[in-house]
């Protein structure tokens, strides 16, 4: 039962930007306090939008993803932060970060 609680906590640390109808939200919406919006994916068609807790940006695993983003898009990205990796891999990394907090 303990692992289920950890898993649900990890899922609460990031969430997909969708509304109750299942439609993606407009990227112009403001993120909740303490969260940063990110677009994750290798191609535009396969990308997903997430809200990630700001404190996760300090974790070395997330920092590695940010270095990948800087290598592909540069350090001066405009708008929502883009991370060029598979969305499922991103979920796994965030779950690991949440688990070790």
Chimera marker file (.cmm) of the C-alpha trace (Angstrom):
<marker_set name="trace">
<marker id="1" x="0.000" y="0.000" z="0.000" r="1" g="1" b="0" radius="0.5"/>
<marker id="2" x="2.932" y="2.324" z="0.665" r="1" g="1" b="0" radius="0.5"/>
<marker id="3" x="4.039" y="2.184" z="-2.994" r="1" g="1" b="0" radius="0.5"/>
<marker id="4" x="0.569" y="3.265" z="-4.148" r="1" g="1" b="0" radius="0.5"/>
<marker id="5" x="0.745" y="6.357" z="-1.968" r="1" g="1" b="0" radius="0.5"/>
<marker id="6" x="4.196" y="7.183" z="-3.359" r="1" g="1" b="0" radius="0.5"/>
<marker id="7" x="2.942" y="6.622" z="-6.904" r="1" g="1" b="0" radius="0.5"/>
<marker id="8" x="-0.053" y="8.912" z="-6.405" r="1" g="1" b="0" radius="0.5"/>
<marker id="9" x="2.192" y="11.560" z="-4.829" r="1" g="1" b="0" radius="0.5"/>
<marker id="10" x="4.501" y="11.358" z="-7.835" r="1" g="1" b="0" radius="0.5"/>
<marker id="11" x="1.612" y="11.815" z="-10.211" r="1" g="1" b="0" radius="0.5"/>
<marker id="12" x="0.490" y="14.865" z="-8.231" r="1" g="1" b="0" radius="0.5"/>
<marker id="13" x="3.923" y="16.431" z="-8.791" r="1" g="1" b="0" radius="0.5"/>
<marker id="14" x="3.169" y="16.954" z="-12.455" r="1" g="1" b="0" radius="0.5"/>
<marker id="15" x="-0.039" y="16.980" z="-14.352" r="1" g="1" b="0" radius="0.5"/>
<marker id="16" x="-0.998" y="17.051" z="-17.958" r="1" g="1" b="0" radius="0.5"/>
<marker id="17" x="-2.528" y="20.324" z="-19.067" r="1" g="1" b="0" radius="0.5"/>
<marker id="18" x="-6.011" y="19.166" z="-20.003" r="1" g="1" b="0" radius="0.5"/>
<marker id="19" x="-9.409" y="20.433" z="-19.023" r="1" g="1" b="0" radius="0.5"/>
<marker id="20" x="-12.367" y="18.395" z="-17.777" r="1" g="1" b="0" radius="0.5"/>
<marker id="21" x="-13.504" y="17.749" z="-21.368" r="1" g="1" b="0" radius="0.5"/>
<marker id="22" x="-10.148" y="16.186" z="-22.194" r="1" g="1" b="0" radius="0.5"/>
<marker id="23" x="-9.148" y="19.082" z="-24.463" r="1" g="1" b="0" radius="0.5"/>
<marker id="24" x="-5.706" y="20.616" z="-24.123" r="1" g="1" b="0" radius="0.5"/>
<marker id="25" x="-5.718" y="23.964" z="-22.394" r="1" g="1" b="0" radius="0.5"/>
<marker id="26" x="-4.611" y="27.099" z="-24.118" r="1" g="1" b="0" radius="0.5"/>
<marker id="27" x="-0.879" y="27.682" z="-23.593" r="1" g="1" b="0" radius="0.5"/>
<marker id="28" x="-1.644" y="31.274" z="-22.605" r="1" g="1" b="0" radius="0.5"/>
<marker id="29" x="-3.183" y="30.223" z="-19.284" r="1" g="1" b="0" radius="0.5"/>
<marker id="30" x="-1.204" y="31.005" z="-16.173" r="1" g="1" b="0" radius="0.5"/>
<marker id="31" x="0.389" y="28.163" z="-14.254" r="1" g="1" b="0" radius="0.5"/>
<marker id="32" x="-0.550" y="27.726" z="-10.617" r="1" g="1" b="0" radius="0.5"/>
<marker id="33" x="1.832" y="29.197" z="-8.067" r="1" g="1" b="0" radius="0.5"/>
<marker id="34" x="4.810" y="26.888" z="-7.542" r="1" g="1" b="0" radius="0.5"/>
<marker id="35" x="4.504" y="25.217" z="-10.948" r="1" g="1" b="0" radius="0.5"/>
<marker id="36" x="6.165" y="25.805" z="-14.290" r="1" g="1" b="0" radius="0.5"/>
<marker id="37" x="4.572" y="24.778" z="-17.604" r="1" g="1" b="0" radius="0.5"/>
<marker id="38" x="6.703" y="22.588" z="-19.874" r="1" g="1" b="0" radius="0.5"/>
<marker id="39" x="6.173" y="21.043" z="-23.285" r="1" g="1" b="0" radius="0.5"/>
<marker id="40" x="7.701" y="17.580" z="-23.487" r="1" g="1" b="0" radius="0.5"/>
<marker id="41" x="8.255" y="15.661" z="-26.693" r="1" g="1" b="0" radius="0.5"/>
<marker id="42" x="10.571" y="15.038" z="-29.590" r="1" g="1" b="0" radius="0.5"/>
<marker id="43" x="8.233" y="16.285" z="-32.299" r="1" g="1" b="0" radius="0.5"/>
<marker id="44" x="5.406" y="18.799" z="-32.167" r="1" g="1" b="0" radius="0.5"/>
<marker id="45" x="2.831" y="16.129" z="-33.004" r="1" g="1" b="0" radius="0.5"/>
<marker id="46" x="3.925" y="13.909" z="-30.110" r="1" g="1" b="0" radius="0.5"/>
<marker id="47" x="4.488" y="16.649" z="-27.537" r="1" g="1" b="0" radius="0.5"/>
<marker id="48" x="2.504" y="16.946" z="-24.315" r="1" g="1" b="0" radius="0.5"/>
<marker id="49" x="2.085" y="19.893" z="-21.990" r="1" g="1" b="0" radius="0.5"/>
<marker id="50" x="2.729" y="19.475" z="-18.260" r="1" g="1" b="0" radius="0.5"/>
<marker id="51" x="2.828" y="21.529" z="-15.092" r="1" g="1" b="0" radius="0.5"/>
<marker id="52" x="5.878" y="20.635" z="-13.011" r="1" g="1" b="0" radius="0.5"/>
<marker id="53" x="6.671" y="21.777" z="-9.496" r="1" g="1" b="0" radius="0.5"/>
<marker id="54" x="9.296" y="24.523" z="-9.548" r="1" g="1" b="0" radius="0.5"/>
<marker id="55" x="11.325" y="22.824" z="-6.797" r="1" g="1" b="0" radius="0.5"/>
<marker id="56" x="11.958" y="19.902" z="-9.160" r="1" g="1" b="0" radius="0.5"/>
<marker id="57" x="14.166" y="22.177" z="-11.268" r="1" g="1" b="0" radius="0.5"/>
<marker id="58" x="16.891" y="21.791" z="-8.609" r="1" g="1" b="0" radius="0.5"/>
<marker id="59" x="17.127" y="18.027" z="-9.068" r="1" g="1" b="0" radius="0.5"/>
<marker id="60" x="20.121" y="16.762" z="-11.118" r="1" g="1" b="0" radius="0.5"/>
<marker id="61" x="17.869" y="14.469" z="-13.201" r="1" g="1" b="0" radius="0.5"/>
<marker id="62" x="15.686" y="17.386" z="-14.228" r="1" g="1" b="0" radius="0.5"/>
<marker id="63" x="18.803" y="19.532" z="-14.753" r="1" g="1" b="0" radius="0.5"/>
<marker id="64" x="20.027" y="16.919" z="-17.229" r="1" g="1" b="0" radius="0.5"/>
<marker id="65" x="16.783" y="17.239" z="-19.180" r="1" g="1" b="0" radius="0.5"/>
<marker id="66" x="17.170" y="21.020" z="-19.126" r="1" g="1" b="0" radius="0.5"/>
<marker id="67" x="20.711" y="20.671" z="-20.531" r="1" g="1" b="0" radius="0.5"/>
<marker id="68" x="19.263" y="18.570" z="-23.367" r="1" g="1" b="0" radius="0.5"/>
<marker id="69" x="16.760" y="21.361" z="-23.994" r="1" g="1" b="0" radius="0.5"/>
<marker id="70" x="19.515" y="23.986" z="-23.994" r="1" g="1" b="0" radius="0.5"/>
<marker id="71" x="21.533" y="21.898" z="-26.445" r="1" g="1" b="0" radius="0.5"/>
<marker id="72" x="18.631" y="21.682" z="-28.860" r="1" g="1" b="0" radius="0.5"/>
<marker id="73" x="16.845" y="25.018" z="-28.387" r="1" g="1" b="0" radius="0.5"/>
<marker id="74" x="19.469" y="27.250" z="-26.741" r="1" g="1" b="0" radius="0.5"/>
<marker id="75" x="19.342" y="28.968" z="-23.379" r="1" g="1" b="0" radius="0.5"/>
<marker id="76" x="17.012" y="31.735" z="-24.514" r="1" g="1" b="0" radius="0.5"/>
<marker id="77" x="13.809" y="29.845" z="-25.196" r="1" g="1" b="0" radius="0.5"/>
<marker id="78" x="10.777" y="32.077" z="-25.581" r="1" g="1" b="0" radius="0.5"/>
<marker id="79" x="7.437" y="31.108" z="-24.071" r="1" g="1" b="0" radius="0.5"/>
<marker id="80" x="6.841" y="27.733" z="-22.471" r="1" g="1" b="0" radius="0.5"/>
<marker id="81" x="9.927" y="25.673" z="-21.663" r="1" g="1" b="0" radius="0.5"/>
<marker id="82" x="10.410" y="22.812" z="-24.141" r="1" g="1" b="0" radius="0.5"/>
<marker id="83" x="12.108" y="19.551" z="-23.155" r="1" g="1" b="0" radius="0.5"/>
<marker id="84" x="13.074" y="17.296" z="-26.091" r="1" g="1" b="0" radius="0.5"/>
<marker id="85" x="12.440" y="13.829" z="-24.673" r="1" g="1" b="0" radius="0.5"/>
<marker id="86" x="9.757" y="11.187" z="-24.760" r="1" g="1" b="0" radius="0.5"/>
<marker id="87" x="6.773" y="12.110" z="-22.549" r="1" g="1" b="0" radius="0.5"/>
<marker id="88" x="6.770" y="8.689" z="-20.878" r="1" g="1" b="0" radius="0.5"/>
<marker id="89" x="10.461" y="9.055" z="-20.014" r="1" g="1" b="0" radius="0.5"/>
<marker id="90" x="9.681" y="12.490" z="-18.536" r="1" g="1" b="0" radius="0.5"/>
<marker id="91" x="6.951" y="10.935" z="-16.375" r="1" g="1" b="0" radius="0.5"/>
<marker id="92" x="9.422" y="8.304" z="-15.144" r="1" g="1" b="0" radius="0.5"/>
<marker id="93" x="12.048" y="10.924" z="-14.281" r="1" g="1" b="0" radius="0.5"/>
<marker id="94" x="9.506" y="13.035" z="-12.397" r="1" g="1" b="0" radius="0.5"/>
<marker id="95" x="8.302" y="9.945" z="-10.525" r="1" g="1" b="0" radius="0.5"/>
<marker id="96" x="11.897" y="9.168" z="-9.484" r="1" g="1" b="0" radius="0.5"/>
<marker id="97" x="12.426" y="12.754" z="-8.338" r="1" g="1" b="0" radius="0.5"/>
<marker id="98" x="9.211" y="12.661" z="-6.305" r="1" g="1" b="0" radius="0.5"/>
<marker id="99" x="10.081" y="9.293" z="-4.811" r="1" g="1" b="0" radius="0.5"/>
<marker id="100" x="13.461" y="10.500" z="-3.521" r="1" g="1" b="0" radius="0.5"/>
<marker id="101" x="12.240" y="13.746" z="-1.978" r="1" g="1" b="0" radius="0.5"/>
<link id1="1" id2="2" r="1" g="1" b="0" radius="0.2"/>
<link id1="2" id2="3" r="1" g="1" b="0" radius="0.2"/>
<link id1="3" id2="4" r="1" g="1" b="0" radius="0.2"/>
<link id1="4" id2="5" r="1" g="1" b="0" radius="0.2"/>
<link id1="5" id2="6" r="1" g="1" b="0" radius="0.2"/>
<link id1="6" id2="7" r="1" g="1" b="0" radius="0.2"/>
<link id1="7" id2="8" r="1" g="1" b="0" radius="0.2"/>
<link id1="8" id2="9" r="1" g="1" b="0" radius="0.2"/>
<link id1="9" id2="10" r="1" g="1" b="0" radius="0.2"/>
<link id1="10" id2="11" r="1" g="1" b="0" radius="0.2"/>
<link id1="11" id2="12" r="1" g="1" b="0" radius="0.2"/>
<link id1="12" id2="13" r="1" g="1" b="0" radius="0.2"/>
<link id1="13" id2="14" r="1" g="1" b="0" radius="0.2"/>
<link id1="14" id2="15" r="1" g="1" b="0" radius="0.2"/>
<link id1="15" id2="16" r="1" g="1" b="0" radius="0.2"/>
<link id1="16" id2="17" r="1" g="1" b="0" radius="0.2"/>
<link id1="17" id2="18" r="1" g="1" b="0" radius="0.2"/>
<link id1="18" id2="19" r="1" g="1" b="0" radius="0.2"/>
<link id1="19" id2="20" r="1" g="1" b="0" radius="0.2"/>
<link id1="20" id2="21" r="1" g="1" b="0" radius="0.2"/>
<link id1="21" id2="22" r="1" g="1" b="0" radius="0.2"/>
<link id1="22" id2="23" r="1" g="1" b="0" radius="0.2"/>
<link id1="23" id2="24" r="1" g="1" b="0" radius="0.2"/>
<link id1="24" id2="25" r="1" g="1" b="0" radius="0.2"/>
<link id1="25" id2="26" r="1" g="1" b="0" radius="0.2"/>
<link id1="26" id2="27" r="1" g="1" b="0" radius="0.2"/>
<link id1="27" id2="28" r="1" g="1" b="0" radius="0.2"/>
<link id1="28" id2="29" r="1" g="1" b="0" radius="0.2"/>
<link id1="29" id2="30" r="1" g="1" b="0" radius="0.2"/>
<link id1="30" id2="31" r="1" g="1" b="0" radius="0.2"/>
<link id1="31" id2="32" r="1" g="1" b="0" radius="0.2"/>
<link id1="32" id2="33" r="1" g="1" b="0" radius="0.2"/>
<link id1="33" id2="34" r="1" g="1" b="0" radius="0.2"/>
<link id1="34" id2="35" r="1" g="1" b="0" radius="0.2"/>
<link id1="35" id2="36" r="1" g="1" b="0" radius="0.2"/>
<link id1="36" id2="37" r="1" g="1" b="0" radius="0.2"/>
<link id1="37" id2="38" r="1" g="1" b="0" radius="0.2"/>
<link id1="38" id2="39" r="1" g="1" b="0" radius="0.2"/>
<link id1="39" id2="40" r="1" g="1" b="0" radius="0.2"/>
<link id1="40" id2="41" r="1" g="1" b="0" radius="0.2"/>
<link id1="41" id2="42" r="1" g="1" b="0" radius="0.2"/>
<link id1="42" id2="43" r="1" g="1" b="0" radius="0.2"/>
<link id1="43" id2="44" r="1" g="1" b="0" radius="0.2"/>
<link id1="44" id2="45" r="1" g="1" b="0" radius="0.2"/>
<link id1="45" id2="46" r="1" g="1" b="0" radius="0.2"/>
<link id1="46" id2="47" r="1" g="1" b="0" radius="0.2"/>
<link id1="47" id2="48" r="1" g="1" b="0" radius="0.2"/>
<link id1="48" id2="49" r="1" g="1" b="0" radius="0.2"/>
<link id1="49" id2="50" r="1" g="1" b="0" radius="0.2"/>
<link id1="50" id2="51" r="1" g="1" b="0" radius="0.2"/>
<link id1="51" id2="52" r="1" g="1" b="0" radius="0.2"/>
<link id1="52" id2="53" r="1" g="1" b="0" radius="0.2"/>
<link id1="53" id2="54" r="1" g="1" b="0" radius="0.2"/>
<link id1="54" id2="55" r="1" g="1" b="0" radius="0.2"/>
<link id1="55" id2="56" r="1" g="1" b="0" radius="0.2"/>
<link id1="56" id2="57" r="1" g="1" b="0" radius="0.2"/>
<link id1="57" id2="58" r="1" g="1" b="0" radius="0.2"/>
<link id1="58" id2="59" r="1" g="1" b="0" radius="0.2"/>
<link id1="59" id2="60" r="1" g="1" b="0" radius="0.2"/>
<link id1="60" id2="61" r="1" g="1" b="0" radius="0.2"/>
<link id1="61" id2="62" r="1" g="1" b="0" radius="0.2"/>
<link id1="62" id2="63" r="1" g="1" b="0" radius="0.2"/>
<link id1="63" id2="64" r="1" g="1" b="0" radius="0.2"/>
<link id1="64" id2="65" r="1" g="1" b="0" radius="0.2"/>
<link id1="65" id2="66" r="1" g="1" b="0" radius="0.2"/>
<link id1="66" id2="67" r="1" g="1" b="0" radius="0.2"/>
<link id1="67" id2="68" r="1" g="1" b="0" radius="0.2"/>
<link id1="68" id2="69" r="1" g="1" b="0" radius="0.2"/>
<link id1="69" id2="70" r="1" g="1" b="0" radius="0.2"/>
<link id1="70" id2="71" r="1" g="1" b="0" radius="0.2"/>
<link id1="71" id2="72" r="1" g="1" b="0" radius="0.2"/>
<link id1="72" id2="73" r="1" g="1" b="0" radius="0.2"/>
<link id1="73" id2="74" r="1" g="1" b="0" radius="0.2"/>
<link id1="74" id2="75" r="1" g="1" b="0" radius="0.2"/>
<link id1="75" id2="76" r="1" g="1" b="0" radius="0.2"/>
<link id1="76" id2="77" r="1" g="1" b="0" radius="0.2"/>
<link id1="77" id2="78" r="1" g="1" b="0" radius="0.2"/>
<link id1="78" id2="79" r="1" g="1" b="0" radius="0.2"/>
<link id1="79" id2="80" r="1" g="1" b="0" radius="0.2"/>
<link id1="80" id2="81" r="1" g="1" b="0" radius="0.2"/>
<link id1="81" id2="82" r="1" g="1" b="0" radius="0.2"/>
<link id1="82" id2="83" r="1" g="1" b="0" radius="0.2"/>
<link id1="83" id2="84" r="1" g="1" b="0" radius="0.2"/>
<link id1="84" id2="85" r="1" g="1" b="0" radius="0.2"/>
<link id1="85" id2="86" r="1" g="1" b="0" radius="0.2"/>
<link id1="86" id2="87" r="1" g="1" b="0" radius="0.2"/>
<link id1="87" id2="88" r="1" g="1" b="0" radius="0.2"/>
<link id1="88" id2="89" r="1" g="1" b="0" radius="0.2"/>
<link id1="89" id2="90" r="1" g="1" b="0" radius="0.2"/>
<link id1="90" id2="91" r="1" g="1" b="0" radius="0.2"/>
<link id1="91" id2="92" r="1" g="1" b="0" radius="0.2"/>
<link id1="92" id2="93" r="1" g="1" b="0" radius="0.2"/>
<link id1="93" id2="94" r="1" g="1" b="0" radius="0.2"/>
<link id1="94" id2="95" r="1" g="1" b="0" radius="0.2"/>
<link id1="95" id2="96" r="1" g="1" b="0" radius="0.2"/>
<link id1="96" id2="97" r="1" g="1" b="0" radius="0.2"/>
<link id1="97" id2="98" r="1" g="1" b="0" radius="0.2"/>
<link id1="98" id2="99" r="1" g="1" b="0" radius="0.2"/>
<link id1="99" id2="100" r="1" g="1" b="0" radius="0.2"/>
<link id1="100" id2="101" r="1" g="1" b="0" radius="0.2"/>
</marker_set>
